[in-house]
Amino acid sequence: MKSLLLALLGIFLLGIATPKETKTVHMKIEGITCSMCSAMITKKLTPLCQAVSIDHQSGESQCTYETGKTNQDAIVQAVTDAGYKVVEIK
C-alpha cells in the first residue's frame, strides 16, 4: 500500500512539475465592429487558448495557447468559423 501511494505521489508530482510550452499568436482580425463581435470570437477561441484578448476598435488580438494542444492554424480556423477573417499574423 505504501509503495502504491508513493508511486501515485510521484506521478502526480511529475504532472505538476512538467512545464507546458506556450506560444502567443498576435492577429489582426477584419470585420470586428463592436464588443459583441469580440465576444463571439472569444467564445470560439476559449476552448483552444489559455488567454484571449481582443480589441474591437482596432481588431488587434492575442491568443496564448499550449503547443501540445492546438496550433496557429486551428486558431485561425476558429476565427474564420466565427465569421471573421484574420488578415495579419504577427
Buried (B, 14 or more C-beta within 10 A) or exposed (E): EEEEEEEEEEEEEEEEEEEEEBEEBEBBBEEBEEEEBBEBBBEBBEEBBEEBBBEBEEBBBBBEBEEEEBBBEBBBBBBEEBEBEBEEEE
